Amino acid sequence: QVQLVESGGGLVQPGGSLRLSCAASGINFSIYTMGWYRQAPGKQRELVATITSGHSTNYGDAVKGRFTISRDNAKNTVYLQMNSLKPEDTAVYYCNTVRWGNNYWGQGTQITVSS
């Protein structure tokens, strides 16, 4: 059974930084693309970043240049380093992977950017 468990959310001031972690189990982690998505109240879920098994990365336009996705295959963990946070980054952040055509999501972690 695939499980994705996010951690590292919280409240941060504008301009601050946070790092999210997502620990995966039940999959051969190293061969799968992993992603981060977010959903703000009243908005659709949107792409934040993805990282392939070969460590190629892709970012949503809203976070390019501020967020960095990375992975540690030895720890079955994907990270999201978020810098220069803005109030509009406030959302629930979800870890994601797709296996055999099925989407798997973590439970989500709340990020609130506010002074």
C-alpha positions in Angstrom: 0.0 0.0 0.0 1.4 3.4 -1.1 1.6 5.9 1.7 2.9 9.5 1.5 3.3 11.5 4.7 4.1 15.2 4.6 5.7 17.2 7.3 7.2 20.6 7.9 4.2 22.9 7.5 3.4 25.9 9.6 3.1 29.6 9.9 5.8 31.8 8.5 6.2 35.5 7.9 6.4 36.9 4.3 9.9 36.6 3.0 10.6 33.6 5.2 11.5 30.0 4.4 10.2 26.6 5.1 11.2 23.1 4.1 8.6 20.4 3.5 9.3 16.7 3.6 7.3 13.8 2.2 8.2 10.3 3.3 7.0 7.5 0.9 6.4 3.9 1.6 4.9 1.0 -0.4 6.6 1.9 -3.6 10.0 1.5 -5.3 10.6 5.1 -4.6 13.7 5.7 -6.8 11.9 4.9 -10.1 8.9 7.2 -9.7 8.3 10.9 -10.4 7.4 12.7 -7.2 5.5 15.9 -7.0 4.2 18.7 -4.8 0.9 20.4 -5.4 -1.1 22.9 -3.4 -4.6 24.0 -3.0 -5.7 27.4 -1.5 -9.3 27.9 -0.2 -11.7 28.3 -3.1 -9.1 27.4 -5.7 -8.2 24.4 -7.7 -5.2 22.2 -6.8 -2.2 23.4 -8.8 1.2 22.1 -9.6 4.1 23.3 -7.4 7.0 21.1 -8.6 7.9 17.7 -9.8 11.1 15.7 -9.9 11.7 12.6 -12.0 13.7 9.5 -11.2 16.6 11.1 -13.0 16.3 14.3 -10.9 14.9 16.4 -13.7 12.7 19.1 -12.2 9.7 21.1 -13.3 8.1 24.1 -11.5 4.8 25.9 -11.6 5.2 29.5 -12.8 4.1 31.0 -9.5 7.1 29.4 -7.6 9.9 29.4 -10.2 13.1 30.8 -8.7 11.8 30.6 -5.1 11.1 26.9 -4.5 13.4 23.9 -5.0 12.4 20.3 -5.1 14.8 17.5 -4.3 14.8 13.9 -3.4 16.8 11.5 -1.3 16.3 8.0 -2.7 18.1 6.4 0.2 15.5 7.9 2.6 12.5 7.5 0.3 11.9 11.2 0.8 11.1 14.2 -1.4 11.7 17.7 -0.2 10.4 21.2 -1.1 12.6 24.1 0.0 10.5 27.2 -0.1 12.2 30.6 0.1 10.9 34.2 -0.3 7.5 33.1 0.8 4.5 35.3 -0.1 1.0 35.5 1.4 -0.3 34.0 -1.9 1.7 30.8 -1.2 -0.8 30.1 1.7 -2.3 26.7 0.9 -2.4 23.1 1.8 0.5 21.4 0.2 0.2 17.8 -1.0 2.8 15.2 -2.0 1.9 13.1 -5.0 3.1 10.2 -7.1 1.5 8.2 -9.9 1.9 4.4 -10.0 0.2 2.2 -12.6 -2.0 5.1 -13.6 -3.3 5.7 -10.1 -2.7 9.0 -8.3 -1.6 8.8 -4.7 -1.7 11.8 -2.4 -0.5 12.5 1.1 -2.8 14.0 3.7 -1.5 17.5 3.1 0.3 20.0 5.3 -0.9 23.6 5.8 1.4 26.5 5.0 0.3 29.9 6.1 2.3 33.0 5.1 1.2 36.0 7.2 2.7 38.7 9.3 
